Amino acid sequence: MVALWSRDSYVTGGGPGEIALIALSSTKLPDPLPISRKRHGMPDEGDGPDAIALVARDRAEDPAWFTEQVVAPFADLIASDLGPNLAALALHAEHAYVIEAQLADPDDLGHVQAAWALAKCVCEEGATIVIDVYAARAHLGAEVAALSPERGFDVMHEVTLFFDETDNNTLAAWSLGLRKFGRPDIVLLGVAPDAATEAALLLRDIAATLAAGDRIEPGDTVAANDGRMLTAVRFDPTDAPVVAVEGDAILLR
């Protein structure tokens, strides 16, 4: 039995937990796929496995749509994470396998675990690239295939941290991927360049807390690693257009 990824600090009232993975392949994979709970890490408990849906998309059905809607939107991401050669390979992929799940206010992370179990199976069968849509990250198919089915939850596999310069010579920092847990992403503004590491650690720690089921609402306070108390407010995208988050986000200031 594969141990379920639990949420030890779960409180109700969160949003839907959503995950979307796109696996690209040059060859058509078996149908049905030989998914195994033990071999691929599909949990035996919770609602996650029943929430997973897989849809196959083939370039031959509509080549222009496949390129414009499935592959091209992620070309820069793949080039940044995996290099230009793999980005070029992705642009010529013949098949895409879209793995999605959505659960209302999930009290465990079985839907995330199940999505990666299915992605592992797909990659073992020949998919070469996996795009984690909400975390804005691309993975080598071989690395996904090699994931241990018995591994524990790793927040930094599910969440990506981004930094970019702002007009006032400071950095904006933010997370992507917290919607997997039904939680808003977190934004920090006015980060001094020499404090980027501390900001990353703070975002990582908050992401882990939210993945475990805690919540941060506007008006709440969060203790920074240096002892400062930060107040949570709703993030207004006009305050920092460089921050690329979708949907609601929380700014800590």
N, C-alpha and C positions, 0 to 999 in steps of 0.2 A: 504494500500500500504506500502511495506517495503522500507525504505529509502536506496538508493544506496550508497555504500561506495565510495565516490568521492576521487579525487586526486587534492587538492586545489593548489598545486604548480607544476602541471604537465608541463613538457617540453618534446618536441619530441626528438627522437634519441636514445631511450633506446632499450633494447633487448626484446625478447619475455617474457611475463609473464606466468609462468608455475607453476602448482600445481598438486601434486599427493598424494592422500590419499588411504590407504588400510584398509578396515574394515574387521575384522575377526569375524566369527560366527560359532557356533557349529550346528546351524540349518539353513536350507534353508529358505530364506526370500521370501516374496510374489513377484510375477512377473505378472503385473507391480507393482512397489512400489507406495504406496499412497502418493506421494509427493504433498505438499500444499504450495503455495507461502506464505500465511499468517502464517500458523502454523509452517513452517520450516525456514522461512526467506529467501525465494528465491526472489531476486530483480525483480522488474517489468521493469526496464530500463536497457539499455546497452546491450552489446553483450555477457556478462558472461553466462547467462543461456543457450544460444545456443551453447556455446563452451564446455559445460560439457559433458563428456562421461563416462558411467559406464559399466564395463565389469565384469561379474561374473565368478569366477574360482572355480571349484569343485575338491576336493582332489580325488574323485573317478575316475575322468577322467584320471589322471596320478599321482598316489601318490608320486612317487619319484620326479618328476618335481615340484609338488606342495610344497613339503617340501624344496627342494634345492633352488628353485627360488622365492617362495612367502613368506615363513615363516622363514626359517633358517637365511637368511641375517639380519633379524631384531631381532633375539632372544636376543642378548646381550643388544640391545637398550631397548627392553621391560623389561628385567630383571633390568636394571639400573633405568628406570623411574617408573616401576610399581611393581617390585619385582619378585623373582624367581617363585613363584606359578603361577602368570599370564603368565610368560614366558613359563612355562611348558604347561599351558592351550593353549597358542597360537600355540605351536608346534603340538598340536593335533586338531587344528581347521579343520573343514570339508569344510568350504566355505570362500572365500575371495571376497570382492567387491572392485574393483579398480576404483577409481574416479579420473579422470584426466581432465585437461583443459590446453590449450595453446592459447594465443592471442598475436599477434604481437604488441609490443609497446603499451600496453593498457593504455587508458586515464582515466580509473576508475578501481576499484578493484572488480567489479561485478563477475569476474570469481572465485576469492577467496571466496567471499560471497556465490556464488551458490554452490561451492564445499562443503562448510560446511553445507549448507542447505540440500544437498543430504545426507551427512554423518549423520546429525541429524536424518533424516528420517530413514536411515538404522539402526541406533542405537536404535531408538524407536521400531523398528521391531525385535530387538534381537541381533545385533552385540555387542560384548563385548569389543573389543579393536580397536582403530583407530591409524594407524601409519601415521604420517605426514612425508613423505619421505624426502623432501628437507630441512625441518627444523630439521630432525633427532630427532623426539620426538614422544613418545607414549602417548596416552590418553585413559582413561577409557571410555568405551562405554556409561556408565551411565552419565558421565560428559558431553559428547558430546550431548547426548539426552536431557540433561537439559539446554543446551544453549538457551538463550532468542532469539527468532527470530527477535526481534527489537533492539538487542544490537548494539552499535556502533563499529567501527573498533578498535581493540586493537593490536598494533604492537607486543607486547610481547606474544600474543597468536600465532602469525605467525612466529616469529623469535626466534631462540635459540642462547644464548651466551655461548661460551665455553672458558675455560682457561686450560692451561697445562704448566708444567715446561719445560724449555729449558736447554741446557747444561751449560749456564753461570749463573744459579741460578736466572734467571728472568722468567717472565711468558710470554707466547704468548696468545693473546686473539683474538677471531674471532667470526663472526656471521655466521649463516646458515639460509637460508630461503629467502634471498633477491631476489632470482631468481623468486619468486612469483610475484614480482613487476617489473621484467625486469631490475634488477639492480645487479651489482656484489657484492659479500659479501665483508666485510671489515675486515682487519687484523691489529692488533697492536702487535709489538714486543718490547722486552726490558722493559716490564712492571714490576716495582718493586712490590714484594708481598704485601707491605702495600698500594699500589696504585690500587689494584684490583677493589675496589668499584668505584673509579673515572673512571677507564677504562670501567667498565660495563655501567656506566651512559653515557659515551661518545658514546659507541657503540649503546646503546638504542636510544639516541637522533639522531644519524646519521641515524639509521634504520628508525626512524619515519619520518625524512626528506625525505629519499629516497622513502619510501612507499607513501608519499604525492605527489611524482612525480618529485622531484628535481633529479639532476644527479651530480656525482663526477667523473671527468675524470683525468687521469694522468696529473700532472702539476698544478692542482687546489690546493688551500690551504684551510684548515679547522681549525677553532678556537677551541682549547681544552677548557675544563672548567676552567683550571688554567691560561688561557690567552696565552698559547703557540700557535704558528701557526704550524700546521702540513701540510706537503706536500704529495699529493697523487702520488703514483707510482704504476706500475703494480707489483703485488705480484709474486715473483719467489719461487715456492714450495721448491727448493733446499736450500733456505735461512733458512727454518724452517720446516723440515719434519714432525714435530709433528702437524702442522696445517692441519686439515682434511677438505679442501674445494674442491669442484669440479668446474671445469671451471675457468673462469677468476675471479680474486679477486683484490681488491685494498688494498695496504699497505699504512698506514698513518705513516709517520716518521718525 
